[in-house]
Amino acid sequence: MNGPHIKLYAQNNQLLSLDGLVSGKAVDTANYPKALVDLYTVNGAFYGVPKDFDTSALFYNKALFKEAGVSEPTSTWTWDDVKSAGAKLSKFYQGKGIYGYAGDLTGGQTSYYNTMIEAGGTIISTDGKKSGYDSAGSIAGLQFWRDLIESGVSPSMQQLTDTSSSDMFTSRKLAMTMDGSWAVGPAQKALGDDLGIVSLPKGPKSNQSVIHGLANVIPANAKNPAAAQAFVAFLGTQDAAKIQAETGTVIPAFNGTQDAWVKSVPSVDLSVFLDLAKDASPYPASANTAAWNELENTLLPQAFAGTKPVADVAKDLASQMNAALAKES
């Protein structure tokens, strides 16, 4: 199960609590990133043993930087560094359909969720009852993307709707993009040794990433709950995590077993994704995440396209999101 659905299923009594596995020491939650454990804990009860996780980082094309004579990104970069380098790159490649920087503005995990948090904002309160979109930090995190589009550093909202930032990056039409750990394989296949990855650029408050990942759960009406719990407990072990790590597809959630994944692409330092997981923020979710995700999809394009001020859109979104959250309780 994924994060956006865990509260919906748990609060409607569709899942078996796994607290017994924890108290019986069959599962030790200390073995997984805290943010993931928090994500799969609902009303104080633990419902999902983390399976894997993903965080986001800054991907860049070394060849495009070199040709433009712009210094490559480092782990100490800030938003201002991205804006400055992005402007130089977009200017150098003007008329060639190549841009300095962009992210997936049709979904928050690899773009505005991260910058909202980096500016000290929130997407939703810890208890899942109040929107954070109208906070100053959240508005600043959204404005970051509008500024990039308005200055020509980033493709327009329409362009990013027609062609994803990930596809533009692998097609060598973006010098930089914010993307998730799951995108490493396709990016390396497309760019080879031209692929570079560093930590997220630091915003006004931090360089935090949203963390998400799947968890193994058990239905409340399981025919053989004891066997199901034994299997889920095994899936949460170090041995199971190592089996998964060797596939090189996703980062296993069990702490200390990620080395095989990190080594799967020797030309890039993938440990950056593990470092970002240490203080990452849980993927935002409520009992009916889909309801306000739809509001994001409807309202935020106005802000990014510049048809309405970012602050106005953010406050409108917060108001409508709060109304949706009120219905959940």
N, C-alpha and C positions, 0 to 999 in steps of 0.2 A: 504494500500500500504506500501511497505517497502522502506528503504532508498536507496538501490542500483538502484531503478527504478524511484524515484521521479523526477529527473532531465530529464530523457529521456521522460517521459510523459508530464511534465510541459513545457519543451522547444519545444515540438512538438504540443502544443496547444490542448492537450487531457484532461486537467483538468481545472476546474473552480477555479479562484482565490477566496480565502476566506478572503481577506482583508476587505471586507464589513462587515463580521461578527465581525472582530476585531474593526473596526472603530465604528460600531454600538453597541459595548460592549456586544454582545451576546457571544463572546469568549474573554477571557483575557489570552494572551500568558504567562503572569507572573505566571499562575497556573501550568506550566509544566517546566521540566528541560530545561534550556536554550539551551543545546546542541541539544535537540530534536527539539526545535523550529527552531534552525539554520538549522538542517538537512532538514526540510520540508519547508524552505524558499528558493526560487529559483529566482535569479536576483531581489531580493528585494521584491518579492511577496510571500505571505503565502498561501500554498496549502494544508496542511494537519494538522488536529487537532490531536495531539498526543493521542494515545489510551493506550498504555502500553510501558514499556521499560525493557531492560535487561542490566546488567553489569556483569563483570566477577570477580571472587574471587579465593582464594586458598582453595581447598577442600583437606581434609586429613583423613586418616584412623587411628583413635586413637589406635585401637588394634595392628596394625602393628608397630606403634611407641613404644607402651608399651613393646611389645615382644622384640623389638630390643634394648630397653633401651635408646632410643633417645628422647630428650625433644620435646614436641609438638610445632608446629608453634605458633607465636604470631603476633599481628598486627604491631609489630615493626620490623619484619624480613626484611632482605635485600636479594638481589640476592646471596650474599656470604653465607648467612645463609642457603638458599635453597640448594646451591651447597654442602655445608659442611654436612648438615643433609642428603641430598640425597645420598651422597657418602657412609655415614655410613650405611644407610638403604640398599642400593644395595649390599654392601659388606656382610652385615649380612645375606641377603636372597639369596646370590649368589647360583645358581644351582636350585633354586626353582621357577624361572620364575617371580619373584617379583622385581620391580624396585622402586627406590626412588622417581622419579618425571618424569612427561611428560605432554605435552599439545597436542592439536589437530593441528598438523603441516600440515594438508591438508586444513586448513582454518584459516585465521588470527585472527578472532574475539576473540577466546579463547586461543591465544598464541602470535604469533609474532607481531600482531598489537599493543598489549599492551606493549610489551617490547621495541618495536621501539620508542613508545611515552615516555616510562619511561626513555629512554636513551637520550631524547631530540630530537629525529628524528620525521619525519612525513611520512605518507604514500602518501598523495597527498596534494597539496597546497590548501589553503582556497577557492580560486576561481576555483578549479578543473581543472587547466590548466597545472600543472607541477608535475611530480613525485618527491617524496621525498626519494626514495629508495637509492640514491647515497650519501645521507648526512651521516656524521660521526656517528650521533646518531642512525640512522636507521640501519646502518651496525653493530653497536655494539649490537643493539637489536636482530638482526638475529644471530649474532655470539654466543649470550647467549645460544641459543638452540643447535647449532652445538657443543659447548663445552660440554654440558650435555650429548649428544649422544656419543661423542668421549671418554669421561671419563667413560662411562658405567653407569652413573646415570640414564639415560633415555633409553628406548628401541630404537632400530634403526629406521630409516625412513621407512624401509620396513615393520617392525613390526607394526608401527603406521598407515601405509597404509592398512595393512591387517586387523587390529583390532583397532578401534578408542580408543583414550585415555579414553573417557567416559566409554566405555565398559570394558576396562581393570581395571578402578577404581572400578566400581560396581562389578567386578568379584574378587575383592581383590588382584589384581595383581600390583597395584600402591599404594604407600603410600601417594603420593601427586599428584594433578593435578590442572591445571588452567582451570576452567570451568564457564559456564554462569548460571545465576539465574534460567533459565528454567530447569537446570539439578538437582535442589535441590530435587524435588519429587522423581525421579528415584533413586538418590543416597541414600536418606533416606530410601526408601523402601528396598534397597539392603543391606545397612549397619546398619540401625537402630541407636542405640545410639553410635555406633562406628564412626559416621560421625561428623567431625569437619569442620568449615569454618571460615577463617579469611581473612583480607584484602590482596590484592595483595602484594607480597614482593616488597620493594622499589628498583628501579633501580638507576642509577647514578643521575637522575634528579627528579624523582617522583615515585609515585605508582599509576599512573592514569590507568583507564580502558577505553576502547572504549565503548560507549553507543549506543545502537540501540533500535528500537521499532517501532511498527506499528502506522500508522496514518489513520484517516478516511478522505477520499477525495471524490470529486464529479466530475463526468465526465463533460466535457465542453458541451456536447450535452444533458444534463439532460432534460427530458421532463417537469419536474416541479421543476425548480431550487429553488424556494422559499421554497417548502416543503422539498427538499433535504437539504437545508441550515439549516432549523429549526431542522431537525432530527440530522444532524451532530453537531449542536450547543448543542443539548441535550446530545449526546454521549460524549461531552467534559465537561459535568458538574460533580460536586462532587457526585451527586446522582448516576449517571451512573457508575462512577468510583468505588463507594462502592459496587455496585452490582457485578462488575467484581472482586473486591478484595476478596469478600467472597468465590469465587470459589477456591482460593488458587493456581491457575495455573500460572498466570502472574502478574507482578507488575503493577498496574494501574499508568498511567502517571500523574494524577492529584495530585499535591503536598498535603500531609497531609492525603491522603486516603489509604496509604499503610499498615497501622497497621494490618489490617485483614490478609494480605499476610504474614507479618512478624511473626504473631502469628500462622500461619498455621503449622509450624514445631517447637514446643516449645523447643525441645532439642538443637536447633542450633540458634545462634544469627544472624538472617537474615538481621538485620539492616545494616550490613556491605555493602550490595548491594546498599542501599539508600545513605550511606555515600560516596560511590565511584561515585555515579551519580552526586554529587554536583559539581565536577570539571572534569567530564569525557570529553573525546574528541568525537565529532560526528563520526559515522561510515563513513569511507571514501567512497565517491561516486563521479561520474561524469555523463555526459550525456549518456555515454555508458560504465558503470562499468564492464559489462560482458567481454568486449574486453580485458581489462588488468587483470581482475581476471583470465582469461585463461592463460595469461602470467605468473602470479604468480604460478599457478598450474603446468605449464610446466618447469619453470626455478628454482624455489626455492628448489625443492627436490634435485637438484644437490648440493646445498649448505649444506643442512641438512645431506645428505648422505656422504658428504666429497669428492665427485668426482671432485669438482671444488671449489676454494677458495671463501668464503662467499663474500668478497669485490668485486671480479670479477663478481659473479652472480648478486649482488645488482646493480652494475653499468650497467651491460648488461640489466637487467630488467628495470632500470630507462630510459635507452636509447630507448628501444622498447616501453615502456609505454608512453614516451613523444611523440613518433611517432603516437601512437594510439590516444592520447589526441589531437594532432594537427589536426587529421582528424575530430574530433568532431566539431571544429570551422570552 
